[in-house]
Amino acid sequence: MPSRAAQNRASPVDRARTGSKHRLITEGHGIPLAVSLTGGNRNDLTQLMPLIDQIPPVRGKRGRPRFRPDALYADRGYDHDKYRALVRDKDITPVIARRGSEHGSGLGVYRWVVEQTFALLHWFRSLRIRWEIRDDIHEAFLSLACAIICWRRLRNLSLS
């Protein structure tokens, strides 16, 4: 039997209530490439490299499949020089907002795609409010929601 709520840990900002976080990498049109479920108390930085490693090969028009993106746009939660270097080691250009800098860094032009995909994920009620105790069931709903979002995005791209 799977462990009960391994990704459902106490959140330090929510009065020690248990919770979980969805982490997501999308491409430029908002199609989810990699998604993960972690406990609410996990730091964003520690989950960056496993999420990048989950990106599947994407087949282009010709040639070899691409195994990594050209650039990674992220918010201030991922600002750390060690992880910038790790992202560069994978031949990905990190474009991450610096902590302490003013808002309006220009990343909002690109980050809204990810925020919009999160909003689409949370349109599914079972993802917005977690009712499931078991992680595998919640991850199955998360994967199903990503598949539906991907199908809708690709359908709309092919129509236009």
HUFENGI-V82566 format. One record per helix or strand of 3 or more residues. SS is the DSSP state (A for helix, B for strand). FROM is the first residue (numbers start at 1). LEN is the number of residues. If there is no record, write none. Layout:
BEGIN
ss:SS from:FROM len:LEN
ss:SS from:FROM len:LEN
END
This chain:
BEGIN
ss:B from:18 len:9
ss:B from:32 len:8
ss:A from:45 len:9
ss:B from:71 len:4
ss:A from:76 len:3
ss:A from:81 len:9
ss:B from:93 len:4
ss:A from:108 len:14
ss:A from:125 len:4
ss:A from:135 len:25
END
